[in-house]
Amino acid sequence: MILLYHHVAPLEARPSDPGPDEGWGFTLSPQGFERQLQTLRRRGYCFIASAEMVDCIHKHGGEDTQSAVVAFDDGRVDNHLLCKNGRA
C-alpha cells in the first residue's frame, strides 16, 4: 500500500486565500495523520521505504499485503516541519 499525502497541517495553518494549485483542500491534520498511521500499525502493517516496495514488486510480482509506504507529494513546508518535529 502506498499512502500519498499532500498537506499535513492544523486548520489554522491554512492560508485564508490559497491559490487554486496549492492543494489545501487535500489537508489532513497532524492528529489525523498520526491516527491513520497508528491504525495501520495496530492492523499489522509495517512501514517500509519506497525502494523496498519497488524491489518487492519486481521480485514477487506484487507488493507485500502488510507493508505500507508513506509518501508526500510536492515537498511542502508543512510536511518538512511535521517530520523535523518528530511527529512522523
PyMOL Python script that loads the backbone (N, CA, C, O; Angstrom):
from pymol import cmd

cmd.read_pdbstr("""\
ATOM      1  N   MET A   1       0.846  -1.161   0.000  1.00  0.00           N
ATOM      2  CA  MET A   1       0.000   0.000   0.000  1.00  0.00           C
ATOM      3  C   MET A   1       0.901   1.235   0.000  1.00  0.00           C
ATOM      4  O   MET A   1       1.875   1.310   0.749  1.00  0.00           O
ATOM      5  N   ILE A   2       0.563   2.183  -0.836  1.00  0.00           N
ATOM      6  CA  ILE A   2       1.286   3.453  -0.850  1.00  0.00           C
ATOM      7  C   ILE A   2       0.303   4.549  -0.469  1.00  0.00           C
ATOM      8  O   ILE A   2      -0.710   4.753  -1.138  1.00  0.00           O
ATOM      9  N   LEU A   3       0.615   5.246   0.608  1.00  0.00           N
ATOM     10  CA  LEU A   3      -0.224   6.342   1.094  1.00  0.00           C
ATOM     11  C   LEU A   3       0.407   7.649   0.647  1.00  0.00           C
ATOM     12  O   LEU A   3       1.560   7.924   0.978  1.00  0.00           O
ATOM     13  N   LEU A   4      -0.328   8.449  -0.093  1.00  0.00           N
ATOM     14  CA  LEU A   4       0.197   9.706  -0.614  1.00  0.00           C
ATOM     15  C   LEU A   4      -0.504  10.868   0.076  1.00  0.00           C
ATOM     16  O   LEU A   4      -1.731  10.964   0.056  1.00  0.00           O
ATOM     17  N   TYR A   5       0.272  11.736   0.675  1.00  0.00           N
ATOM     18  CA  TYR A   5      -0.263  12.897   1.379  1.00  0.00           C
ATOM     19  C   TYR A   5       0.179  14.177   0.679  1.00  0.00           C
ATOM     20  O   TYR A   5       1.244  14.238   0.065  1.00  0.00           O
ATOM     21  N   HIS A   6      -0.659  15.185   0.788  1.00  0.00           N
ATOM     22  CA  HIS A   6      -0.360  16.477   0.175  1.00  0.00           C
ATOM     23  C   HIS A   6       0.046  17.474   1.257  1.00  0.00           C
ATOM     24  O   HIS A   6       1.205  17.884   1.326  1.00  0.00           O
ATOM     25  N   HIS A   7      -0.899  17.857   2.091  1.00  0.00           N
ATOM     26  CA  HIS A   7      -0.603  18.752   3.219  1.00  0.00           C
ATOM     27  C   HIS A   7      -0.966  18.037   4.513  1.00  0.00           C
ATOM     28  O   HIS A   7      -2.012  17.395   4.601  1.00  0.00           O
ATOM     29  N   VAL A   8      -0.108  18.149   5.509  1.00  0.00           N
ATOM     30  CA  VAL A   8      -0.417  17.725   6.872  1.00  0.00           C
ATOM     31  C   VAL A   8      -0.184  18.955   7.732  1.00  0.00           C
ATOM     32  O   VAL A   8       0.955  19.331   8.009  1.00  0.00           O
ATOM     33  N   ALA A   9      -1.275  19.572   8.146  1.00  0.00           N
ATOM     34  CA  ALA A   9      -1.169  20.845   8.856  1.00  0.00           C
ATOM     35  C   ALA A   9      -2.448  21.099   9.647  1.00  0.00           C
ATOM     36  O   ALA A   9      -3.520  20.640   9.254  1.00  0.00           O
ATOM     37  N   PRO A  10      -2.345  21.821  10.752  1.00  0.00           N
ATOM     38  CA  PRO A  10      -3.556  22.194  11.504  1.00  0.00           C
ATOM     39  C   PRO A  10      -4.383  23.203  10.700  1.00  0.00           C
ATOM     40  O   PRO A  10      -3.864  23.902   9.830  1.00  0.00           O
ATOM     41  N   LEU A  11      -5.663  23.261  11.007  1.00  0.00           N
ATOM     42  CA  LEU A  11      -6.570  24.171  10.300  1.00  0.00           C
ATOM     43  C   LEU A  11      -6.066  25.605  10.290  1.00  0.00           C
ATOM     44  O   LEU A  11      -6.169  26.292   9.273  1.00  0.00           O
ATOM     45  N   GLU A  12      -5.526  26.057  11.400  1.00  0.00           N
ATOM     46  CA  GLU A  12      -5.093  27.460  11.493  1.00  0.00           C
ATOM     47  C   GLU A  12      -3.884  27.769  10.614  1.00  0.00           C
ATOM     48  O   GLU A  12      -3.572  28.938  10.384  1.00  0.00           O
ATOM     49  N   ALA A  13      -3.206  26.745  10.126  1.00  0.00           N
ATOM     50  CA  ALA A  13      -2.049  26.964   9.255  1.00  0.00           C
ATOM     51  C   ALA A  13      -2.443  27.173   7.798  1.00  0.00           C
ATOM     52  O   ALA A  13      -1.626  27.597   6.981  1.00  0.00           O
ATOM     53  N   ARG A  14      -3.677  26.880   7.484  1.00  0.00           N
ATOM     54  CA  ARG A  14      -4.127  27.040   6.101  1.00  0.00           C
ATOM     55  C   ARG A  14      -4.257  28.516   5.759  1.00  0.00           C
ATOM     56  O   ARG A  14      -4.782  29.289   6.560  1.00  0.00           O
ATOM     57  N   PRO A  15      -3.791  28.919   4.584  1.00  0.00           N
ATOM     58  CA  PRO A  15      -3.925  30.319   4.185  1.00  0.00           C
ATOM     59  C   PRO A  15      -5.393  30.689   3.997  1.00  0.00           C
ATOM     60  O   PRO A  15      -6.210  29.850   3.615  1.00  0.00           O
ATOM     61  N   SER A  16      -5.719  31.951   4.268  1.00  0.00           N
ATOM     62  CA  SER A  16      -7.107  32.392   4.137  1.00  0.00           C
ATOM     63  C   SER A  16      -7.547  32.445   2.683  1.00  0.00           C
ATOM     64  O   SER A  16      -8.730  32.264   2.394  1.00  0.00           O
ATOM     65  N   ASP A  17      -6.631  32.686   1.769  1.00  0.00           N
ATOM     66  CA  ASP A  17      -6.964  32.767   0.357  1.00  0.00           C
ATOM     67  C   ASP A  17      -5.922  31.997  -0.468  1.00  0.00           C
ATOM     68  O   ASP A  17      -5.120  32.596  -1.183  1.00  0.00           O
ATOM     69  N   PRO A  18      -5.947  30.651  -0.357  1.00  0.00           N
ATOM     70  CA  PRO A  18      -4.923  29.877  -1.074  1.00  0.00           C
ATOM     71  C   PRO A  18      -5.168  29.884  -2.574  1.00  0.00           C
ATOM     72  O   PRO A  18      -6.304  29.992  -3.035  1.00  0.00           O
ATOM     73  N   GLY A  19      -4.096  29.769  -3.315  1.00  0.00           N
ATOM     74  CA  GLY A  19      -4.215  29.665  -4.764  1.00  0.00           C
ATOM     75  C   GLY A  19      -4.830  28.330  -5.139  1.00  0.00           C
ATOM     76  O   GLY A  19      -4.750  27.375  -4.368  1.00  0.00           O
ATOM     77  N   PRO A  20      -5.441  28.249  -6.305  1.00  0.00           N
ATOM     78  CA  PRO A  20      -6.123  27.016  -6.709  1.00  0.00           C
ATOM     79  C   PRO A  20      -5.186  25.820  -6.889  1.00  0.00           C
ATOM     80  O   PRO A  20      -5.626  24.671  -6.831  1.00  0.00           O
ATOM     81  N   ASP A  21      -3.918  26.083  -7.103  1.00  0.00           N
ATOM     82  CA  ASP A  21      -2.969  24.992  -7.319  1.00  0.00           C
ATOM     83  C   ASP A  21      -2.207  24.594  -6.065  1.00  0.00           C
ATOM     84  O   ASP A  21      -1.301  23.763  -6.132  1.00  0.00           O
ATOM     85  N   GLU A  22      -2.556  25.168  -4.934  1.00  0.00           N
ATOM     86  CA  GLU A  22      -1.829  24.877  -3.694  1.00  0.00           C
ATOM     87  C   GLU A  22      -2.308  23.603  -3.007  1.00  0.00           C
ATOM     88  O   GLU A  22      -1.590  23.062  -2.166  1.00  0.00           O
ATOM     89  N   GLY A  23      -3.481  23.116  -3.333  1.00  0.00           N
ATOM     90  CA  GLY A  23      -3.948  21.841  -2.797  1.00  0.00           C
ATOM     91  C   GLY A  23      -4.374  21.833  -1.348  1.00  0.00           C
ATOM     92  O   GLY A  23      -4.366  20.774  -0.719  1.00  0.00           O
ATOM     93  N   TRP A  24      -4.746  22.971  -0.795  1.00  0.00           N
ATOM     94  CA  TRP A  24      -5.135  23.000   0.615  1.00  0.00           C
ATOM     95  C   TRP A  24      -6.431  22.248   0.883  1.00  0.00           C
ATOM     96  O   TRP A  24      -6.754  21.968   2.038  1.00  0.00           O
ATOM     97  N   GLY A  25      -7.175  21.918  -0.162  1.00  0.00           N
ATOM     98  CA  GLY A  25      -8.368  21.089   0.011  1.00  0.00           C
ATOM     99  C   GLY A  25      -8.013  19.651   0.370  1.00  0.00           C
ATOM    100  O   GLY A  25      -8.868  18.883   0.811  1.00  0.00           O
ATOM    101  N   PHE A  26      -6.755  19.296   0.180  1.00  0.00           N
ATOM    102  CA  PHE A  26      -6.271  17.954   0.496  1.00  0.00           C
ATOM    103  C   PHE A  26      -5.388  18.005   1.741  1.00  0.00           C
ATOM    104  O   PHE A  26      -4.247  17.545   1.717  1.00  0.00           O
ATOM    105  N   THR A  27      -5.912  18.558   2.810  1.00  0.00           N
ATOM    106  CA  THR A  27      -5.146  18.737   4.037  1.00  0.00           C
ATOM    107  C   THR A  27      -5.644  17.790   5.114  1.00  0.00           C
ATOM    108  O   THR A  27      -6.849  17.627   5.306  1.00  0.00           O
ATOM    109  N   LEU A  28      -4.714  17.175   5.808  1.00  0.00           N
ATOM    110  CA  LEU A  28      -5.011  16.308   6.933  1.00  0.00           C
ATOM    111  C   LEU A  28      -4.340  16.914   8.152  1.00  0.00           C
ATOM    112  O   LEU A  28      -3.200  17.374   8.076  1.00  0.00           O
ATOM    113  N   SER A  29      -5.038  16.917   9.269  1.00  0.00           N
ATOM    114  CA  SER A  29      -4.441  17.453  10.495  1.00  0.00           C
ATOM    115  C   SER A  29      -3.329  16.518  10.969  1.00  0.00           C
ATOM    116  O   SER A  29      -3.345  15.328  10.654  1.00  0.00           O
ATOM    117  N   PRO A  30      -2.360  17.050  11.727  1.00  0.00           N
ATOM    118  CA  PRO A  30      -1.316  16.175  12.280  1.00  0.00           C
ATOM    119  C   PRO A  30      -1.910  15.046  13.131  1.00  0.00           C
ATOM    120  O   PRO A  30      -1.404  13.924  13.119  1.00  0.00           O
ATOM    121  N   GLN A  31      -2.979  15.346  13.865  1.00  0.00           N
ATOM    122  CA  GLN A  31      -3.628  14.320  14.692  1.00  0.00           C
ATOM    123  C   GLN A  31      -4.264  13.239  13.819  1.00  0.00           C
ATOM    124  O   GLN A  31      -4.188  12.052  14.138  1.00  0.00           O
ATOM    125  N   GLY A  32      -4.889  13.653  12.722  1.00  0.00           N
ATOM    126  CA  GLY A  32      -5.487  12.687  11.809  1.00  0.00           C
ATOM    127  C   GLY A  32      -4.433  11.815  11.148  1.00  0.00           C
ATOM    128  O   GLY A  32      -4.631  10.613  10.971  1.00  0.00           O
ATOM    129  N   PHE A  33      -3.323  12.418  10.786  1.00  0.00           N
ATOM    130  CA  PHE A  33      -2.208  11.683  10.197  1.00  0.00           C
ATOM    131  C   PHE A  33      -1.688  10.639  11.180  1.00  0.00           C
ATOM    132  O   PHE A  33      -1.486   9.479  10.823  1.00  0.00           O
ATOM    133  N   GLU A  34      -1.477  11.064  12.408  1.00  0.00           N
ATOM    134  CA  GLU A  34      -0.985  10.147  13.437  1.00  0.00           C
ATOM    135  C   GLU A  34      -1.973   9.004  13.675  1.00  0.00           C
ATOM    136  O   GLU A  34      -1.562   7.853  13.817  1.00  0.00           O
ATOM    137  N   ARG A  35      -3.272   9.313  13.720  1.00  0.00           N
ATOM    138  CA  ARG A  35      -4.302   8.278  13.906  1.00  0.00           C
ATOM    139  C   ARG A  35      -4.263   7.256  12.772  1.00  0.00           C
ATOM    140  O   ARG A  35      -4.365   6.053  13.015  1.00  0.00           O
ATOM    141  N   GLN A  36      -4.115   7.732  11.537  1.00  0.00           N
ATOM    142  CA  GLN A  36      -4.068   6.812  10.404  1.00  0.00           C
ATOM    143  C   GLN A  36      -2.875   5.861  10.518  1.00  0.00           C
ATOM    144  O   GLN A  36      -3.012   4.657  10.303  1.00  0.00           O
ATOM    145  N   LEU A  37      -1.712   6.407  10.857  1.00  0.00           N
ATOM    146  CA  LEU A  37      -0.529   5.559  10.979  1.00  0.00           C
ATOM    147  C   LEU A  37      -0.660   4.578  12.136  1.00  0.00           C
ATOM    148  O   LEU A  37      -0.276   3.416  12.005  1.00  0.00           O
ATOM    149  N   GLN A  38      -1.194   5.026  13.258  1.00  0.00           N
ATOM    150  CA  GLN A  38      -1.387   4.137  14.403  1.00  0.00           C
ATOM    151  C   GLN A  38      -2.380   3.027  14.086  1.00  0.00           C
ATOM    152  O   GLN A  38      -2.194   1.885  14.506  1.00  0.00           O
ATOM    153  N   THR A  39      -3.429   3.359  13.350  1.00  0.00           N
ATOM    154  CA  THR A  39      -4.420   2.351  12.957  1.00  0.00           C
ATOM    155  C   THR A  39      -3.778   1.283  12.083  1.00  0.00           C
ATOM    156  O   THR A  39      -4.022   0.090  12.264  1.00  0.00           O
ATOM    157  N   LEU A  40      -2.964   1.715  11.144  1.00  0.00           N
ATOM    158  CA  LEU A  40      -2.284   0.737  10.288  1.00  0.00           C
ATOM    159  C   LEU A  40      -1.338  -0.147  11.097  1.00  0.00           C
ATOM    160  O   LEU A  40      -1.267  -1.353  10.864  1.00  0.00           O
ATOM    161  N   ARG A  41      -0.619   0.440  12.037  1.00  0.00           N
ATOM    162  CA  ARG A  41       0.279  -0.360  12.889  1.00  0.00           C
ATOM    163  C   ARG A  41      -0.509  -1.393  13.679  1.00  0.00           C
ATOM    164  O   ARG A  41      -0.110  -2.555  13.765  1.00  0.00           O
ATOM    165  N   ARG A  42      -1.640  -0.964  14.262  1.00  0.00           N
ATOM    166  CA  ARG A  42      -2.483  -1.895  15.030  1.00  0.00           C
ATOM    167  C   ARG A  42      -2.998  -3.034  14.154  1.00  0.00           C
ATOM    168  O   ARG A  42      -3.206  -4.148  14.635  1.00  0.00           O
ATOM    169  N   ARG A  43      -3.199  -2.754  12.880  1.00  0.00           N
ATOM    170  CA  ARG A  43      -3.690  -3.773  11.949  1.00  0.00           C
ATOM    171  C   ARG A  43      -2.570  -4.627  11.366  1.00  0.00           C
ATOM    172  O   ARG A  43      -2.804  -5.452  10.483  1.00  0.00           O
ATOM    173  N   GLY A  44      -1.356  -4.425  11.863  1.00  0.00           N
ATOM    174  CA  GLY A  44      -0.242  -5.293  11.492  1.00  0.00           C
ATOM    175  C   GLY A  44       0.607  -4.826  10.328  1.00  0.00           C
ATOM    176  O   GLY A  44       1.446  -5.583   9.839  1.00  0.00           O
ATOM    177  N   TYR A  45       0.411  -3.602   9.873  1.00  0.00           N
ATOM    178  CA  TYR A  45       1.222  -3.089   8.775  1.00  0.00           C
ATOM    179  C   TYR A  45       2.585  -2.656   9.291  1.00  0.00           C
ATOM    180  O   TYR A  45       2.711  -2.171  10.415  1.00  0.00           O
ATOM    181  N   CYS A  46       3.603  -2.835   8.457  1.00  0.00           N
ATOM    182  CA  CYS A  46       4.908  -2.266   8.762  1.00  0.00           C
ATOM    183  C   CYS A  46       5.223  -1.253   7.667  1.00  0.00           C
ATOM    184  O   CYS A  46       4.843  -1.435   6.510  1.00  0.00           O
ATOM    185  N   PHE A  47       5.907  -0.208   8.038  1.00  0.00           N
ATOM    186  CA  PHE A  47       6.237   0.868   7.113  1.00  0.00           C
ATOM    187  C   PHE A  47       7.617   0.619   6.541  1.00  0.00           C
ATOM    188  O   PHE A  47       8.573   0.348   7.267  1.00  0.00           O
ATOM    189  N   ILE A  48       7.701   0.718   5.219  1.00  0.00           N
ATOM    190  CA  ILE A  48       8.952   0.451   4.529  1.00  0.00           C
ATOM    191  C   ILE A  48       9.263   1.606   3.580  1.00  0.00           C
ATOM    192  O   ILE A  48       8.397   2.428   3.281  1.00  0.00           O
ATOM    193  N   ALA A  49      10.486   1.656   3.120  1.00  0.00           N
ATOM    194  CA  ALA A  49      10.901   2.671   2.148  1.00  0.00           C
ATOM    195  C   ALA A  49      10.319   2.325   0.783  1.00  0.00           C
ATOM    196  O   ALA A  49      10.068   1.159   0.479  1.00  0.00           O
ATOM    197  N   SER A  50      10.111   3.343  -0.025  1.00  0.00           N
ATOM    198  CA  SER A  50       9.551   3.116  -1.363  1.00  0.00           C
ATOM    199  C   SER A  50      10.453   2.194  -2.189  1.00  0.00           C
ATOM    200  O   SER A  50       9.956   1.397  -2.984  1.00  0.00           O
ATOM    201  N   ALA A  51      11.758   2.295  -2.011  1.00  0.00           N
ATOM    202  CA  ALA A  51      12.674   1.417  -2.751  1.00  0.00           C
ATOM    203  C   ALA A  51      12.439  -0.048  -2.390  1.00  0.00           C
ATOM    204  O   ALA A  51      12.535  -0.922  -3.252  1.00  0.00           O
ATOM    205  N   GLU A  52      12.134  -0.318  -1.126  1.00  0.00           N
ATOM    206  CA  GLU A  52      11.831  -1.693  -0.708  1.00  0.00           C
ATOM    207  C   GLU A  52      10.553  -2.186  -1.371  1.00  0.00           C
ATOM    208  O   GLU A  52      10.467  -3.346  -1.775  1.00  0.00           O
ATOM    209  N   MET A  53       9.560  -1.308  -1.483  1.00  0.00           N
ATOM    210  CA  MET A  53       8.298  -1.683  -2.126  1.00  0.00           C
ATOM    211  C   MET A  53       8.539  -2.015  -3.600  1.00  0.00           C
ATOM    212  O   MET A  53       8.038  -3.021  -4.102  1.00  0.00           O
ATOM    213  N   VAL A  54       9.301  -1.176  -4.287  1.00  0.00           N
ATOM    214  CA  VAL A  54       9.600  -1.407  -5.702  1.00  0.00           C
ATOM    215  C   VAL A  54      10.350  -2.733  -5.863  1.00  0.00           C
ATOM    216  O   VAL A  54      10.049  -3.514  -6.766  1.00  0.00           O
ATOM    217  N   ASP A  55      11.318  -2.981  -4.994  1.00  0.00           N
ATOM    218  CA  ASP A  55      12.084  -4.224  -5.053  1.00  0.00           C
ATOM    219  C   ASP A  55      11.165  -5.435  -4.864  1.00  0.00           C
ATOM    220  O   ASP A  55      11.294  -6.427  -5.581  1.00  0.00           O
ATOM    221  N   CYS A  56      10.256  -5.359  -3.921  1.00  0.00           N
ATOM    222  CA  CYS A  56       9.314  -6.449  -3.658  1.00  0.00           C
ATOM    223  C   CYS A  56       8.433  -6.697  -4.880  1.00  0.00           C
ATOM    224  O   CYS A  56       8.197  -7.849  -5.245  1.00  0.00           O
ATOM    225  N   ILE A  57       7.951  -5.644  -5.509  1.00  0.00           N
ATOM    226  CA  ILE A  57       7.103  -5.778  -6.697  1.00  0.00           C
ATOM    227  C   ILE A  57       7.882  -6.442  -7.834  1.00  0.00           C
ATOM    228  O   ILE A  57       7.361  -7.315  -8.528  1.00  0.00           O
ATOM    229  N   HIS A  58       9.140  -6.017  -8.018  1.00  0.00           N
ATOM    230  CA  HIS A  58       9.958  -6.613  -9.078  1.00  0.00           C
ATOM    231  C   HIS A  58      10.262  -8.085  -8.802  1.00  0.00           C
ATOM    232  O   HIS A  58      10.220  -8.908  -9.717  1.00  0.00           O
ATOM    233  N   LYS A  59      10.564  -8.416  -7.566  1.00  0.00           N
ATOM    234  CA  LYS A  59      10.948  -9.792  -7.227  1.00  0.00           C
ATOM    235  C   LYS A  59       9.762 -10.742  -7.150  1.00  0.00           C
ATOM    236  O   LYS A  59       9.878 -11.908  -7.526  1.00  0.00           O
ATOM    237  N   HIS A  60       8.619 -10.254  -6.663  1.00  0.00           N
ATOM    238  CA  HIS A  60       7.494 -11.142  -6.377  1.00  0.00           C
ATOM    239  C   HIS A  60       6.255 -10.861  -7.219  1.00  0.00           C
ATOM    240  O   HIS A  60       5.241 -11.544  -7.073  1.00  0.00           O
ATOM    241  N   GLY A  61       6.324  -9.873  -8.088  1.00  0.00           N
ATOM    242  CA  GLY A  61       5.192  -9.577  -8.954  1.00  0.00           C
ATOM    243  C   GLY A  61       4.074  -8.812  -8.278  1.00  0.00           C
ATOM    244  O   GLY A  61       3.000  -8.649  -8.858  1.00  0.00           O
ATOM    245  N   GLY A  62       4.303  -8.340  -7.068  1.00  0.00           N
ATOM    246  CA  GLY A  62       3.290  -7.570  -6.353  1.00  0.00           C
ATOM    247  C   GLY A  62       3.837  -7.111  -5.020  1.00  0.00           C
ATOM    248  O   GLY A  62       4.938  -7.482  -4.613  1.00  0.00           O
ATOM    249  N   GLU A  63       3.053  -6.308  -4.360  1.00  0.00           N
ATOM    250  CA  GLU A  63       3.505  -5.785  -3.071  1.00  0.00           C
ATOM    251  C   GLU A  63       3.114  -6.714  -1.940  1.00  0.00           C
ATOM    252  O   GLU A  63       2.160  -7.484  -2.052  1.00  0.00           O
ATOM    253  N   ASP A  64       3.853  -6.636  -0.862  1.00  0.00           N
ATOM    254  CA  ASP A  64       3.527  -7.359   0.361  1.00  0.00           C
ATOM    255  C   ASP A  64       2.246  -6.748   0.914  1.00  0.00           C
ATOM    256  O   ASP A  64       2.157  -5.528   1.056  1.00  0.00           O
ATOM    257  N   THR A  65       1.268  -7.565   1.224  1.00  0.00           N
ATOM    258  CA  THR A  65      -0.039  -7.046   1.647  1.00  0.00           C
ATOM    259  C   THR A  65      -0.015  -6.396   3.034  1.00  0.00           C
ATOM    260  O   THR A  65      -0.990  -5.750   3.418  1.00  0.00           O
ATOM    261  N   GLN A  66       1.054  -6.549   3.781  1.00  0.00           N
ATOM    262  CA  GLN A  66       1.135  -5.933   5.112  1.00  0.00           C
ATOM    263  C   GLN A  66       2.190  -4.848   5.192  1.00  0.00           C
ATOM    264  O   GLN A  66       2.609  -4.474   6.287  1.00  0.00           O
ATOM    265  N   SER A  67       2.627  -4.337   4.051  1.00  0.00           N
ATOM    266  CA  SER A  67       3.608  -3.257   4.024  1.00  0.00           C
ATOM    267  C   SER A  67       2.957  -1.973   3.517  1.00  0.00           C
ATOM    268  O   SER A  67       2.040  -1.996   2.697  1.00  0.00           O
ATOM    269  N   ALA A  68       3.456  -0.867   4.027  1.00  0.00           N
ATOM    270  CA  ALA A  68       2.931   0.437   3.606  1.00  0.00           C
ATOM    271  C   ALA A  68       4.083   1.412   3.425  1.00  0.00           C
ATOM    272  O   ALA A  68       5.062   1.396   4.171  1.00  0.00           O
ATOM    273  N   VAL A  69       3.943   2.257   2.420  1.00  0.00           N
ATOM    274  CA  VAL A  69       4.886   3.335   2.148  1.00  0.00           C
ATOM    275  C   VAL A  69       4.136   4.638   2.360  1.00  0.00           C
ATOM    276  O   VAL A  69       3.007   4.787   1.893  1.00  0.00           O
ATOM    277  N   VAL A  70       4.748   5.578   3.055  1.00  0.00           N
ATOM    278  CA  VAL A  70       4.171   6.904   3.247  1.00  0.00           C
ATOM    279  C   VAL A  70       4.938   7.869   2.358  1.00  0.00           C
ATOM    280  O   VAL A  70       6.160   7.980   2.458  1.00  0.00           O
ATOM    281  N   ALA A  71       4.218   8.566   1.489  1.00  0.00           N
ATOM    282  CA  ALA A  71       4.854   9.496   0.561  1.00  0.00           C
ATOM    283  C   ALA A  71       4.159  10.853   0.632  1.00  0.00           C
ATOM    284  O   ALA A  71       2.956  10.945   0.875  1.00  0.00           O
ATOM    285  N   PHE A  72       4.944  11.893   0.414  1.00  0.00           N
ATOM    286  CA  PHE A  72       4.422  13.263   0.392  1.00  0.00           C
ATOM    287  C   PHE A  72       4.745  13.856  -0.966  1.00  0.00           C
ATOM    288  O   PHE A  72       5.899  13.854  -1.395  1.00  0.00           O
ATOM    289  N   ASP A  73       3.724  14.364  -1.642  1.00  0.00           N
ATOM    290  CA  ASP A  73       3.992  14.993  -2.925  1.00  0.00           C
ATOM    291  C   ASP A  73       4.352  16.460  -2.723  1.00  0.00           C
ATOM    292  O   ASP A  73       3.965  17.066  -1.724  1.00  0.00           O
ATOM    293  N   ASP A  74       5.058  17.006  -3.625  1.00  0.00           N
ATOM    294  CA  ASP A  74       5.395  18.424  -3.704  1.00  0.00           C
ATOM    295  C   ASP A  74       6.373  18.936  -2.662  1.00  0.00           C
ATOM    296  O   ASP A  74       6.829  20.072  -2.792  1.00  0.00           O
ATOM    297  N   GLY A  75       6.722  18.172  -1.639  1.00  0.00           N
ATOM    298  CA  GLY A  75       7.691  18.622  -0.649  1.00  0.00           C
ATOM    299  C   GLY A  75       7.301  19.912   0.049  1.00  0.00           C
ATOM    300  O   GLY A  75       8.114  20.831   0.142  1.00  0.00           O
ATOM    301  N   ARG A  76       6.094  19.996   0.532  1.00  0.00           N
ATOM    302  CA  ARG A  76       5.591  21.206   1.184  1.00  0.00           C
ATOM    303  C   ARG A  76       6.286  21.448   2.517  1.00  0.00           C
ATOM    304  O   ARG A  76       6.771  20.509   3.149  1.00  0.00           O
ATOM    305  N   VAL A  77       6.333  22.696   2.938  1.00  0.00           N
ATOM    306  CA  VAL A  77       6.973  23.073   4.203  1.00  0.00           C
ATOM    307  C   VAL A  77       6.312  22.363   5.374  1.00  0.00           C
ATOM    308  O   VAL A  77       7.007  21.927   6.291  1.00  0.00           O
ATOM    309  N   ASP A  78       4.969  22.234   5.368  1.00  0.00           N
ATOM    310  CA  ASP A  78       4.298  21.592   6.493  1.00  0.00           C
ATOM    311  C   ASP A  78       4.726  20.135   6.625  1.00  0.00           C
ATOM    312  O   ASP A  78       4.800  19.625   7.743  1.00  0.00           O
ATOM    313  N   ASN A  79       5.009  19.454   5.526  1.00  0.00           N
ATOM    314  CA  ASN A  79       5.497  18.079   5.592  1.00  0.00           C
ATOM    315  C   ASN A  79       6.878  18.030   6.237  1.00  0.00           C
ATOM    316  O   ASN A  79       7.151  17.173   7.077  1.00  0.00           O
ATOM    317  N   HIS A  80       7.733  18.946   5.841  1.00  0.00           N
ATOM    318  CA  HIS A  80       9.083  19.017   6.404  1.00  0.00           C
ATOM    319  C   HIS A  80       9.027  19.280   7.912  1.00  0.00           C
ATOM    320  O   HIS A  80       9.725  18.626   8.688  1.00  0.00           O
ATOM    321  N   LEU A  81       8.201  20.229   8.315  1.00  0.00           N
ATOM    322  CA  LEU A  81       8.097  20.562   9.731  1.00  0.00           C
ATOM    323  C   LEU A  81       7.533  19.399  10.534  1.00  0.00           C
ATOM    324  O   LEU A  81       7.965  19.158  11.661  1.00  0.00           O
ATOM    325  N   LEU A  82       6.584  18.683   9.973  1.00  0.00           N
ATOM    326  CA  LEU A  82       5.999  17.524  10.645  1.00  0.00           C
ATOM    327  C   LEU A  82       7.082  16.494  10.932  1.00  0.00           C
ATOM    328  O   LEU A  82       7.178  15.999  12.055  1.00  0.00           O
ATOM    329  N   CYS A  83       7.893  16.166   9.939  1.00  0.00           N
ATOM    330  CA  CYS A  83       8.941  15.175  10.119  1.00  0.00           C
ATOM    331  C   CYS A  83      10.075  15.692  11.009  1.00  0.00           C
ATOM    332  O   CYS A  83      10.616  14.950  11.830  1.00  0.00           O
ATOM    333  N   LYS A  84      10.424  16.952  10.842  1.00  0.00           N
ATOM    334  CA  LYS A  84      11.502  17.567  11.628  1.00  0.00           C
ATOM    335  C   LYS A  84      11.167  17.559  13.114  1.00  0.00           C
ATOM    336  O   LYS A  84      12.054  17.379  13.949  1.00  0.00           O
ATOM    337  N   ASN A  85       9.902  17.750  13.449  1.00  0.00           N
ATOM    338  CA  ASN A  85       9.480  17.807  14.850  1.00  0.00           C
ATOM    339  C   ASN A  85       9.201  16.429  15.432  1.00  0.00           C
ATOM    340  O   ASN A  85       8.707  16.312  16.553  1.00  0.00           O
ATOM    341  N   GLY A  86       9.517  15.392  14.674  1.00  0.00           N
ATOM    342  CA  GLY A  86       9.384  14.045  15.199  1.00  0.00           C
ATOM    343  C   GLY A  86       7.977  13.528  15.263  1.00  0.00           C
ATOM    344  O   GLY A  86       7.709  12.585  16.007  1.00  0.00           O
ATOM    345  N   ARG A  87       7.066  14.104  14.514  1.00  0.00           N
ATOM    346  CA  ARG A  87       5.683  13.656  14.569  1.00  0.00           C
ATOM    347  C   ARG A  87       5.418  12.512  13.602  1.00  0.00           C
ATOM    348  O   ARG A  87       4.399  11.834  13.727  1.00  0.00           O
ATOM    349  N   ALA A  88       6.293  12.282  12.656  1.00  0.00           N
ATOM    350  CA  ALA A  88       6.047  11.219  11.677  1.00  0.00           C
ATOM    351  C   ALA A  88       6.986  10.059  11.924  1.00  0.00           C
ATOM    352  O   ALA A  88       6.937   9.061  11.204  1.00  0.00           O
TER     353      ALA A  88
END
""", "prot")
cmd.dss("prot")
cmd.show_as("cartoon", "prot")
cmd.util.cbc("prot")
cmd.orient("prot")
